[in-house]
Amino acid sequence: MPAISKKGQLMPQSPIRKLVPYAEQAVKDGKSIYYLNIGQPDIKTPEVALQAVKDSNIDVLAYSRSEGSEIYREKIASYYKNHNIHVTHNDIIVTTGGSEALLFAFGSIMDVDDEIIIPEPFYANYNGFSTASGIKVVPVISKIEDNFALPPIEAFEKLITSKTKAILICNPGNPTGYLYSKEEIQKLAAIVKKHDLFLIADEVYREFAYDGNSHYSVMQETGLDHHAIMIDSVSKRYSMCGARIGCLVSKNKEVIQTALKFAQARLSPPTLAQIASEAALETPQSYFDAVIEEYVDRRNTLINELQNIDGVKVAKPKGAFYCIAELPVKNSDEFAQWLLEHFDVDGETVMVAPAGGFYSTPGVGLNQIRIAYVLKKESLIKAVNIIKEALKVYKD
């Protein structure tokens, strides 16, 4: 029998999706599930985006340019200008989601066996993207006790070798919800300039900053034109996860020219989804104001409920719509599966994402879960109560 590649064998399973078969069986068994495992917002997609697709009178759904529609990229640049990020459409490559933008970035700046430093816990697919690209993740651990703030810059410096090519952050963070301050971004800027590295910032949750805090982009920091690469997406901003439209942004012309070759190899991003995404840029600020108010309300509800459970420790997010909770269990993978297979309260159970998959350091985060607060408050209260009751009877 032909052998599977080593790369294929090393590709990690998604901690977010690997429990799906157990969830499907639970539903077949008649249970209702509160899905806290995946960042799929229940917020309605802006009507202007949906209407643009309905109104399109396309006769042939043709390829777009490999770098994306010029009109769309010009409008993205205008959107960024409103956020004090000054780029042109030539600094932008439209991608099939933020995921492809990350793959293009990795392929453009790193070779096989090169290293990238990432504060962990981090978005689980960074592990997968790194494996697919043949590069090594070097983690620097942030701690729940510090609310997952940026680790000391000295911790980064100790990890830099001749193989190090970049530092990657997610801001605000998935899975932690941590929002990096301007001062923290400036510390990272100083170290990448000192060691001539790239600083990749996944900023897909930019709009979701709470408690009077504002998002500070790596593209706003002066002196980083040759170092900064920003990853973005419409998925969360406009609740358009299925559109699969993102972008890679950099003022480094060589990075853009190289990424364009990867873009040409996959031909073009989705044409119809670009039409929806272009229209979504007309979404009024009132939409975001309402969404942020809703998420803050949900966050406060979730954190308060979790803090009322004995033995549970939780970090308070400053942005995005995730939090990490530490449970009094040895293995959250087993606990999450047990919830689906063997536990319910009045026919209802919960699906969570075990947090071990958001780390690359073996054995770290095994007693943690990520919760996406993408459900209404009433559902969050019921879901946390199920977790509370489950912990009373669960045996490791």
Residue pairs with C-beta under 8 A, 6 or more apart in sequence:
7 131
7 132
7 134
10 131
11 128
11 131
11 132
12 124
12 127
12 128
12 131
12 357
13 357
14 124
14 125
14 128
14 357
15 124
15 333
15 353
15 354
15 355
15 356
15 357
15 358
15 370
16 37
16 38
16 124
16 353
16 357
17 38
19 37
19 336
19 337
19 340
19 351
22 337
22 340
22 341
23 33
23 35
23 340
23 351
25 340
25 341
26 33
26 340
26 341
26 349
27 33
30 347
31 340
31 344
31 347
31 348
31 349
32 347
32 348
32 349
33 340
33 348
33 349
33 350
33 351
34 348
34 349
34 350
34 351
34 375
34 379
34 380
34 382
34 383
34 386
35 351
35 374
35 375
36 350
36 351
36 352
36 353
36 371
36 372
36 373
36 374
36 375
36 383
37 336
37 351
37 352
37 353
37 370
37 372
38 353
38 372
38 374
39 174
39 236
39 241
39 321
39 322
39 372
39 374
40 241
40 372
40 374
41 236
41 239
41 241
41 321
41 374
42 374
42 375
42 376
43 239
43 291
43 294
44 239
45 238
45 239
45 240
45 280
46 238
46 239
46 279
46 280
46 283
46 287
48 279
48 280
48 282
48 283
49 238
49 240
49 276
49 277
49 279
49 280
49 283
50 276
51 279
52 275
52 276
52 278
52 279
53 272
53 275
53 276
56 272
56 275
58 271
58 272
61 271
61 272
62 271
63 267
63 268
63 271
64 94
64 268
64 269
64 271
64 274
65 268
66 260
66 263
66 264
66 266
66 267
66 268
67 73
67 92
67 93
67 94
67 260
67 263
68 92
68 93
68 94
68 95
68 247
68 268
68 269
68 274
69 94
69 274
69 278
70 89
71 278
72 94
72 274
72 277
72 278
73 89
73 92
73 94
73 247
74 89
75 278
75 281
76 89
76 92
76 94
76 247
76 281
77 87
77 88
77 89
77 91
77 92
78 281
79 281
80 86
80 87
80 219
80 249
83 206
83 215
83 217
84 217
84 220
85 217
85 219
85 220
86 219
87 219
87 249
87 251
90 256
91 249
91 250
91 251
91 256
92 247
92 248
92 249
93 101
93 104
93 247
93 248
93 249
93 256
93 259
93 260
93 263
94 245
94 246
94 247
94 269
94 274
95 101
95 104
95 245
95 246
95 247
95 248
95 263
95 269
96 244
96 245
96 246
96 266
96 269
96 270
97 233
97 235
97 244
97 245
97 246
98 202
98 204
98 231
98 232
98 233
98 235
98 246
99 125
99 129
99 246
100 246
100 266
100 269
101 231
101 232
101 233
101 246
101 247
101 248
102 125
102 126
102 129
102 200
102 202
102 231
103 129
103 132
103 133
103 262
104 248
104 259
104 262
104 263
105 200
105 229
105 231
105 248
105 255
105 259
106 116
106 129
106 130
106 133
106 135
107 133
107 258
107 259
107 262
108 255
108 258
108 259
108 262
109 165
109 166
109 198
109 229
109 255
109 258
110 116
110 133
110 135
110 165
110 166
111 134
111 135
112 133
112 134
112 135
113 134
113 135
113 136
113 163
114 135
114 136
114 163
114 164
114 165
115 135
115 136
115 137
115 138
115 161
115 163
115 164
115 165
116 130
116 135
116 136
116 137
116 138
116 164
116 165
116 166
116 167
116 168
116 200
117 138
117 139
117 140
117 156
117 159
117 160
117 164
117 166
117 167
117 168
118 126
118 137
118 138
118 139
118 140
118 167
118 168
118 169
118 360
119 139
119 140
119 141
119 142
119 148
119 150
119 151
119 169
120 139
120 140
120 141
120 142
120 358
120 359
120 360
120 361
120 364
120 365
121 142
121 148
121 175
121 176
121 324
121 355
121 358
121 359
121 365
121 368
121 370
122 139
122 168
122 170
122 173
122 174
122 175
122 358
122 359
122 360
123 170
123 174
123 175
123 202
123 358
124 175
124 357
124 358
126 137
126 168
127 137
127 357
127 360
130 136
130 137
135 165
136 163
137 360
138 159
138 164
139 359
139 360
139 361
140 151
140 155
140 156
140 159
141 151
141 359
141 361
141 364
142 148
142 149
142 150
142 151
142 176
142 178
144 313
144 314
144 315
144 324
144 326
144 368
147 178
147 315
147 316
147 318
148 173
148 176
148 177
148 178
148 315
148 324
149 178
149 184
150 180
150 184
150 187
150 188
153 187
153 188
153 190
153 191
156 167
156 188
156 191
157 191
160 191
160 195
160 197
164 195
164 197
165 197
165 198
166 192
166 197
166 198
166 199
166 200
166 229
167 188
167 191
167 192
167 197
167 198
167 199
167 200
168 200
168 201
168 202
169 180
169 188
169 199
169 200
169 201
169 202
170 201
170 202
170 204
170 205
171 179
171 180
171 185
171 201
171 202
171 203
171 205
171 215
171 218
171 319
172 178
172 179
172 180
172 205
172 206
172 208
172 209
172 215
172 317
172 318
172 319
172 320
173 179
173 180
173 205
173 319
173 320
173 322
174 202
174 205
174 320
174 322
175 322
175 323
175 324
175 353
175 355
175 358
175 370
176 315
176 317
176 322
176 323
176 324
177 299
177 315
177 316
177 317
177 318
177 319
177 320
177 321
177 322
177 323
177 324
178 315
178 317
178 318
178 319
179 209
179 210
179 213
179 215
179 317
179 318
179 319
180 216
181 216
182 216
185 216
185 217
185 218
185 221
186 221
188 199
188 218
189 199
189 218
189 221
189 223
189 224
189 227
191 197
192 198
192 199
192 224
192 227
193 223
193 224
193 227
197 227
198 227
198 228
198 229
198 255
199 218
199 224
199 227
199 228
199 229
200 229
200 230
200 231
201 217
201 218
201 219
201 228
201 229
201 230
201 231
202 231
203 215
203 217
203 218
203 230
203 231
203 232
204 231
204 232
204 233
204 235
204 236
204 237
204 246
205 236
205 237
205 319
205 320
205 321
206 215
206 217
206 232
206 237
207 215
207 237
207 288
207 291
207 292
208 236
208 291
208 292
208 295
208 319
208 320
208 321
209 215
209 292
209 318
209 319
210 292
210 295
210 296
210 299
210 317
210 318
210 319
211 296
211 318
213 318
213 319
215 319
217 230
218 224
218 228
218 230
219 228
219 230
219 249
219 251
221 228
225 251
225 252
226 251
226 252
227 252
228 250
228 251
228 252
229 248
229 249
229 250
229 252
229 255
230 248
230 249
230 250
231 246
231 247
231 248
231 249
232 246
232 247
232 248
232 249
233 245
233 246
233 247
234 240
234 243
234 245
234 246
234 277
234 280
235 241
235 243
235 244
235 245
235 246
236 320
236 321
237 280
238 277
238 280
238 283
240 276
240 277
240 280
243 270
243 273
243 276
243 277
244 269
244 270
244 273
245 269
245 270
245 273
245 274
245 276
245 277
248 256
248 259
250 256
250 259
263 269
295 321
295 373
297 377
298 321
298 373
298 375
298 376
298 377
298 380
299 316
299 317
299 321
299 323
299 373
301 373
301 377
301 380
301 381
302 323
302 371
302 373
302 380
302 384
303 314
303 316
303 323
305 380
305 381
305 384
305 385
306 312
306 314
306 323
306 325
306 371
306 384
307 314
308 388
309 384
309 387
309 388
309 391
310 328
311 327
311 328
311 391
312 325
312 326
312 327
312 328
312 391
313 325
313 326
314 323
314 324
314 325
314 326
315 323
315 324
316 323
317 323
321 372
321 373
321 374
322 370
322 371
322 372
322 373
323 370
323 371
323 373
324 355
324 358
324 368
324 369
324 370
324 371
325 368
325 369
325 371
326 367
326 368
327 335
327 367
327 368
327 369
327 387
327 391
328 367
328 391
329 335
329 367
329 391
329 394
329 396
330 366
330 367
330 396
331 366
331 367
331 396
332 352
332 354
332 355
332 356
332 366
332 367
332 368
332 369
333 354
333 356
333 366
334 396
335 354
335 369
335 390
335 394
336 351
336 352
336 353
336 354
336 369
338 390
338 394
339 349
339 350
339 351
339 352
339 386
339 387
339 390
340 349
340 351
343 349
343 386
343 390
343 393
343 394
344 386
345 385
345 386
345 389
348 382
348 386
349 386
350 383
350 386
350 387
350 390
352 369
352 370
352 371
352 387
353 369
353 370
353 371
353 372
354 366
354 368
354 369
354 370
355 365
355 368
355 369
355 370
356 364
356 365
356 366
356 368
358 365
358 370
359 365
373 380
375 383
